[in-house]
Amino acid sequence: MLYNNINSCFLYKNTKAEKLTMKNERVAVLDVRSFEVTFLIGTRGFNDGFVVCGHETEEYEGYSAQGFIDEEAFVSSARSVVDSVLKTYKGKLHKIYVGVPSPFIRLRTVGQNLPFSRRRKIAASDIETLFDCGLNTLSEQGRCIRHSAMYYAIGNTNKYLSEDELYGTPSSSLRGGLSYYFADESFCALVEKALAELPFAEIVFLPTSLAEALYLLPKRERNGYAVLLDVGYISSTISVVYGDGIVHEKSFTAGTASIICYLMQRFQLDPETAEKILATANIAAGDDSLDKPWTDDEGRSIPVQQINDVIEYGVDMICDQVNRFLNERYKDLDTVWANNTLWITGEGVEAIRGIGDHISRRLDRAVKRLGPDLAYHDEPSLSSRFALLAMALSDRKKKRFTLFGGKRS
């Protein structure tokens, strides 16, 4: 369960020890979307839920697939939301986790082999060495903020999707399909500028698309290829996921904002009116609704069929991007579409009513909507912020485990 009370985190009865433990395990997260930025402080609650102690969201000019539209506006908004929450937060935070959106991520993958001089049991240090060798093989310049594995393999046939399954397994070699995520230095510099005067000793960058894939997609779906479409406001991202890694991904400039622009151009509307029309439209509606015109307060009337035609055109542009991306990457589309499902999330899934049905018809695929698995807060628009919160808490848990004698870092 999510608690949206910025003044008090403990809305249920706890002992002093439980409260102190939860306070020590809180993390700070900055989620950067293509039209708004959100800062939140949270920890784990009951039943894999979250307890949010403070949060603030602010809209700004945003970014497209080519980068920020106004860099200084982003810096100002990022600083503003963090400062707003910290003013009322009673506690100390030395680290902040910042999500890096896909347009600012350079994804590289490599198949890496690590032979051993003799047969031995796989240890955590071997997996670390495998990733180090893969990074050296890439010879990539830039800031590698994270790595993950699509799969591991030992021998000729044994394949594993989790490193935990490997520990203690005898083998004379270790192989893996590895993914590396490099953050754009200009993005990192802007974040560091925004947070320069705030009390964080460390900034940890996380790839947002990977966080969403691991948090939203059930592990069983990632046993094979899974395709995730994040429909944003200005920019959207399509990702092909396998195991715990992203195989391919692409960001493109299309989403809620482009459809609003199409409505403005087609019917000579101001932005506010176009947004109202989109909010009331439903391109999955039955034939009866198409006979009823949309009417504003001044008596202006627009046929619903014409409105839906424009919105469907905008969604078709998104579908074309998905098709083009997959056709470029896969000669045999059955490879990636084996489970016949396209998973969709993001604020555009809420804003564009009926988008799932239309994409399903257009691509001839089953489409399933994804959001956080949280009571009352399962909206797709919240996916990225809770995915980043889950990844940050997971990283913190691993580090605490190491400090107390665990085998992973």
N, C-alpha and C positions, 0 to 999 in steps of 0.2 A: 504494500500500500504506500502511496505517496502522500506526504503531509505538506501542504503548501502554506505553512505558517512561518513567516519570516522571523518572528520574534521568539518562537519557542520550538525546539526540535522534539521535545519529549511530550507527546500528547497521550501517552499511556503510562501506566505506573511502572517505574523502574527503581531498583535499588541504587544506592550511590555508586557502587562498584560497576553496575551495568552502564550507568550514565557516563562514568569516567571512561570506560572502555570504548563506548560509542563515540565520545568526543575525540578521543585519541585516534580513532580510525576514520574520521571525516576527511574528505578530499575536496579540493576546489577544482572546478572544471569550467573552461571557457569553450562554448560551442559557437562556431562561426558558420552561419548559413548565408545564402546568397541575397538575403534582404534584411536579416536581423542577426544580432549577436546576443547570446545568453550566457550569463555567469551564474553558477549555482554551487552550493556547498552541500554535500550529502554523504550518507553512509548507508550500509545495508540495514534493512529492517526485517520483519518477520516474513517467512515464506518467500525468500528471495526478492522481496520488495525493497523499496528505498525509503529512507527518511531524509527529507530535504529541509535543511535548516535555514536556508536563505536563497533567494534567486531574484534575478532581474533581467528583463529583456528589453532591447531597444532596437528600433528599425534604423537602417542607414541606407546609403545609396546602393550597396551590395557589390557583387562581382559577377562577371560572365565567365565563360570558359576561357577567355583570354586574360583575366585578371580583375583586380579591383577597379571599379568605376571612379572612385574618389578615395585615394589612399588615406588622406588626412581625416576624412569622415569616418573611416573604419577605425583609425587610431583613437579618435575622440570618443566614439561609441564604446569601443572595447574598454577604454579607461573608465568611462562613465558608469557602465554596469558593474564593474568590479568594485569601484569606489563606493557606489551606492549600497551594495550589500555589506561591505566591510565596515561601513560606518555604524551599522546596527548589530554586527556580529561580535559576540563576546567569546573570543578565543583567539588562538594564534595558528596561522597557517604559513608554513615555510616553503611550500611547493604548490605550483599550479599546473594542471594538465590542460593543454590547449589542443583542440581538434584541428587538424589540417585538412581542409576540403580537397576533394579530388583534383580540381584544376591546378592546385599547388603541390601535387604529388607526382613524382616520376617513379613509375613502377618498373622494376626489373626482375626477371625470373631466370633461374639457372638450374640445371640438373648437375648435382655435385656428387662425386664419389670419394670416399675416405677409406683407403685400405689400411689394415692393421698388420703389424709384423707377425702376429700370431693370433689364433682364435681366442677371444675373450668376451666377457660379459659387457654389454653396452652400458655406459655410465653417462651421467649428465655432462661431464666434461667432453665426452666424444661428440655430443650433439653441438656443444658450443664450438668445438674445433671445426665441425662440418660447416657451420654457418660462417665462421671466420674464413675458411677456405673458399666458400662460395663468394664472399664479398671480395676477396682478393682476385678471384677469377674474373669478376665483372669489371674490375679496374675503373669503377665509376667515381667521378668527382662529385662532391656535394655532401650534404648532411643526411646520413642514413638514420632515420628516427626509429625504425623498427624492422624486424624480420620475422617471418613466419613460414611454416612448412605446409605445402599442399599435401605432401605425403613423405614417409620415410620407407626405406626398403633394406632388407638384408637378404643375402643369398640371391637366388634367381627369381623367386616367386613371392616371397613373403613381403607384403606391403602393410604399413601401419599409418593411420591418420593421426595418431596421438603419440607424443614422445613418452608419455607415462607407460604406454604399452611396451615400449622398447627396453626400459630399464631392466637389467639383469638377464637379457636375452643373449645367448652365446652367438658370436659371429666373427668372421674374419674380415668383414668390411661393413661400411655403413653408407647408404646412398640416400639422397633426398631431392625432391622437387621443391626448391626454395624460392620464396618471394621476398624482395627487399623494397623498402619504401623510403624514397629520398624526398625531403622537403625542400621547396623552393626557398633559397636564401633571402629573397626579397620579402616573402611572407614572414619568415622568422624574424627578420629585422624590424618589420612593422609591429609585430607582437611585442618584441622586446622594447621597442620605443613606447608602446602603449602602457606597458607594465613597469617601466623604468623607475618610477617614483613610488611604487607600491611595495608592500613588505613581503616580497617573495624572494627567497634566496635561490630558488631553482625553478626553471621552466622546463616541463617535459612535453614534447610534441607527440601527438598520437594521430595516425591516419584515420580519418573519420569513416571512410568507406569500409575499411577493415573492421573497425569497431562495430559498425552496423551489421556487417555480414555475420560476425561471430555472435552478436547479441540477439539478432532477430531470426536468423535461419536456424532451425533445429539441426542438431548434429547429424541426424540420419539423412537430412536433405543434402548435407555437404559430403556424404560418402561418395557421391558422384558430382557431376557438374550442376551447379545451381546458378540461376541468373536473377540478379537483383537490380531493379530499376528504382532509383531515388528521384522522384519528380519534385524539383525545387521550385522556387519562385522565379528566379532569373535563369539559373543554371541547373541542369539535371545530370545524373551520372548513371551509366549502365556498367555493371560489374559481373564478371564470370568468376564464380567462387568454387574452389575444390579443397576439401579438407579445411585446414585453418589458414589457407592462403588465397590470395586473389591471383587468378591466372592472367586475365586481361581486364582493362577497364577504360572507359572513355567518358569525358565530360563534354557537354554541348550546351549551347545557349538556346534553351527552349524550356517553357514551363508556364506557370500561372501568368506571369507578366506578359509573355508573348501573346497569350490568348486575350488578355485585357486590351492589348494594343490592337489586335485584329478587330475586336468589337468596336473600339474607338474609331478606327478607320472606316469600317463598313457602315456604321450608323451615325457617324459624326457626333460622337459622345465625348463628354469630359471623363477623366479617369474615375471619379467617384461613381458616376452613373454606370460605367462599364463594370466596375467591381460589384455593384448592386445586382446587375443583371446576371453576372456569372454566379453570384451567391445564390440566386433563386432558380437558376437553370438546372436541368437534369437531362443529360443526353441519353440516359437509360430509360427515360419515362416512356409510358405507353402512348399509343396513337391518339388517345382522347386528349391528352394534355397539349398536343401539337396544334389543336384547333383554337386554343385560348391565347390571345395576344398578351404580351407583357405591356403594362401601362404604368407610366410614372405619375407623380402627383400633379403634373401640369396637363395631364390628359394625352401625352404623346403615347402612341401605340406601335409596337413592333411585333410582328408574327413570331411566335415561339419557334416555328420551323426554321425561319431564317436565322434566329439566334443560335439554335442548335447546329445549323450547318456551319456557322463560323467557328463555334467551339470544337466541333468535330474536325474541322480543318486543322486547328491548332494541335489537337491530339494526334492527328495523322502525321504532323511534322515530327512529333516525338517518336511515333512508331517507325517512321522512315529512318530516323537516326539509329534506332535499335537494330532494324534490319540491315542497314548499311554496315554497322559495326560488326555484327555477327558474320555477315557474308565476307567481310574483309579478313576476319580472323579464322574462320572455319570453312574449309572446302565442303565438308559433309556436316550440314547443320544438325543432323540426327545425333551427332556426337555430343553437342551441348544441350540439345532439346530432348534428351533421352527420357526425362521424367515429365516432359510436356507442360511444365509449369513456369510461368513468369511471376516472380514475387515483386510487388510494388509497395513503396512507402514514400514518405515525404509529405510536405505541406500541400503539394499539388494534388495528392490523392484525396484530400479533404475538400480543397477549394473547387476542384472540377468534379462535380457530382456525376456519377455514371462513367467515370474514366476507365474503371476496371472492365466493365462490360464492353465498352467500345474498343479498347485495346485487344480484348479477347477475340472479338469479331474480326478486327483488322489483321491480327497476326495469326489467327486460327490456333490459339493456345489457351490453355487454362490459365487464368490470372487470379492470384490470391493476394489480398491486402494484408500488410504486416504493420504492426505497431507494438509498442511496449506491452509486455504481459503484466499489466498493472490494472487493478480494479479502478475504474473511473478515470484512468489516465492512459488509455490504450490508443490514443490518436496517433496516426502516422506522422503528424507534424512534430511529435515529441521524440521520435525514434532516435535521432542523432544525439540529443543531449543525454538520454538515459543509456544509450550504447557507450558513449564516452565515459559516463559515470561508472558503468559496469567494468569497463576496461581499466580505468584508473584504480578502482577498488581492488581489482584482481592483481594488478601490479603491486599495489601496496601490501596485499596479503602475501604474495610471494616473497617480497623483501623481508617482511616480518618473520616468515617461516625460516628464511635463511639465517637471520640473526639468532634464532633460537635453535640452530642445529640442523636445519633442513638441508636438502641436497641441491636445491635449485636456486638460482640467483635472479 
